[in-house]
Amino acid sequence: MTMSYIQIRNKKWNAEIDLHGGRIVSLQHGDRKLLGTYHRIDGKMGNTHVCIPSFGSEGKEFGLPFHGPARNQVWKIVGREGKAQDRELKIECTLPKTEKYRADLLVRQTFFFQDGSFVHKVSVKHLGGENVPVNIGIHNYLSTLHGWDGMRLNDIDISLAVKANGIVALQKNNKIDLPGEKPIYLDVEGVSNAVIWTGFRGSEYDTTYVCIEPIQNIEAFAKGSENILTVHKTTHITQIIRFS
């Protein structure tokens, strides 16, 4: 079966978005693949998606699935008009309240190209119900054509963190050096850390990609957390991928 994806383009940039899961299937700049879709060594298929309203298994007590339900929703297009239609896309999905997680959430993703950069904005609006903890993560599958051993984040080697499923600190503007590749930059708003890892089976690791996941709040669902979203309020994060 042939899959149909939504494309946005601008000059050398090209992105493909899958409405099933609201996923970034691919992001390219010229011949260089930045984000992609991969058959993982553990047998799973992976590509870039959002983790909302929980990250990992933190939402278990609320009955939320691993990484939250947003990555499995069918999203709808809400913005693709005018002169920017080829380089901008807005999609939304609604996460209805459940017995344990008593809030209706509206999630929006906006993708566009600006000043030679790829911009990805994610917002969550509380439509009604109880005040609830909300966490936003973006699960990026970054292409590593020459592997990730020796990769550096802001001039620090983070190879061991990849193997350890580790947490790395992010600045507002971050330089990523991958072996044999021109450096790329990851700018973030609303986050200060990322989880970094790759697929593995036993002592073998995937080398064609590395997952770097900007996350809003590492302990968003911990008791006493201040990361509570109240009715009619909105929370959001942004990531920007660029070359200079």
N, C-alpha and C positions, 0 to 999 in steps of 0.2 A: 504494500500500500504506500503510495506517495504522500508524504506529509506536506502540508501547505503552511508556510510561515509568512508573517508580516515582515516586510523589509523596510528599513529606513537607510538613507544614503546621504552623504555629503562629501563631494570631492573624492578623496581616497578612502574614506570611511564607509563601512557597510556593516549593518547589524541585522540579524534575523531573530524575530520574537515568536515564540509559540504561545498561543492563547490558552492552550491546555497546560495549566500550571503557571502561566505568566512568566515563562522562562526565556532567558537569552540563550538561544541555540548556538549562535556564533557572533563574534565581533572581530572584524578584520580592518587593518589599515594597509592598503596596498596588498602586497603578497604576505604580509605578516599576520598570522592568526594570534589574537590576544586572548579571547575567550572561546571555548569550544565545547563539543559534546564528546564524551569518552566512554568506551567500554572498560570498566574498572576491573582490576585483577581479582576482586572479590565477587565478580559476576554481575554487579549492578551497573546501570547506565547513569551517568552523571552529567549535568550541565548547570549553568548558573540560575539560581532561583532565590526567592526571598523566604525567610523564616519568620513567620508571624502567626499568632501573637507570642509564640514561645520559641526559644532557641534550644536545640537539643531536646533532652528529656525533662527539662525543668518544669514543664507544665503538667506533669503526670498527675498531680493531685487534683487538677482541674479537668482531667479526662482528655487533655489535648494530645494529639498525635505527635510523634517525634518531628521536630522542626515546624510544628503547627500545620493547619490545614490549607493555608493559602497556596502552597506549591502544588496542590492537587486540584484546585478549583479551575473552572472554565471562566476565563476573564472576558470582558467585553470591551470593545473599543469605544472610547468616549471623546477622543480628540485626535483628529487627523484631517485638518481643514486648511484652506488658504494656501499661501505661498510656501509654508513650512511643511506641507503634508509629506514630502519625500524625506525629510530629515527629522521629523518629530512624531512621537506616538504616545498617547495617553490611554491606559487601560485600567479597569476597575474590577473588583469583585467584592461581594458582601459575605462576611462570615457571621452566620446567625448564632444567636445565643443558644447554649445547651443547658442541660440540667445542672452541670457543675460550673460552667463558665457563662455567667449570666450577663452577657452584653452583646449587642449587635455592633459589628465593626464594618466600616467601609474602608477598603484598602485601595490605594491608587499608586500606580507606577507611571512615571514619566521618563521617556527616553528621548534624547535629542543631541544634536551635534552643535557645538558652539566654540568659536575661536580655536579651531583645530583640536577640540577635545570631545570625548564622549561623556555625556552627563546622564546620570541615573538617579532619579529622585524617588523616594518611597515615603508615603504618608499613611497614617492610620487615624481615622476619625471615629469617635465613640458616638454611635447613633442613639443609643438608649439602653436602659437596664441599670445594672449595678456598676459601681466603680471597680475596675479590674486592673491587674498588672498587665503590662504590654511590653514586649521586647521586639525589636526589629533587628534582623541580621540579613546580610546579603552574602549568599554562598557562591563565591566566584570560583570558576574552574579556569585558572590561568594557564595558558599553553606554555610548556617548557620544552621546546624543540631539542635542546641539547641537555636536558635534565635539569634538576634543581640543586644538585650537590654543589655547594659553594655559593648559592644565591645569597644576596645581601639586601637587607632592608635598612635604609638610612646608614649605609656603610658598616652594618653589623651582620656577620655571617649567621643565618638563621636555619642552616641545614639541620641541626640537631632538633630544633623546634618542629620541623616538618615531620621527622620520625617519631617525635613524642606527642604528636597531636597537641602542640603547645599554644600558649597565648603570647602574643607579641604586642608591644605598645605601638600605637600609631600617633603620629603628629598630624597637624592639619594638612601638611604637604609632605608626601613620602616618596622617596626614590627607591625603586626596585631594580636591582641589577641581577639579571639572569645570565647563566653561562652562555657565552657565544652570541649574545643578543645586545642590541642597543637598549640602554636603560629606558624604563617607562616610569611614569609618575602616577601615584594614586593620592588624590586629594579627598578628604572626607570632612563632613560636617555632621555633628550629632553623635559621633562615636570617638572612642579613645583607645580601643583595643581591637585585636583581630585574633581569631583562632586560625591556625595554619597546620595543614596536614596533607597527606596524599593516601590513596588506597593502598592496602597491603594485604598479603596473605602469608602468614608465618613470618619469615625473615625477608620476603621479597616485597618490593615497593613499586608502585607505578612511577614512571619517570617522565611521561609525556605531558603531565599537568601537575600543578600544585594548587591546592585549595587555600585561598586566603579570604577569610570571612569577617569583614567589619561588623561589629556587634555593638548595639546601643548600650547595653548594660549587662555585664557578665552575671550579676546576681539579681536580675530583675524580679524573679519570683520568690526570692528569699523573704522570710518573715521580717517585717519592718522596713521593707524596701520602699523608697520614695518614688519608684517608677510606676505610679498608679495613674491610669487614665480615667478622667471623670467625664460625665455625660456632656456631649457636644464639644469636647476638646479634641485637639488634633496633635499628634506627635509625628516627627519625621526625621529622616536621615538622607544624606546625599553622598554619592561617590562620583568622582570625576577621574577618567583615565586619559592621560595625555603623554606626549613625548618630550615636551620642554616647558 
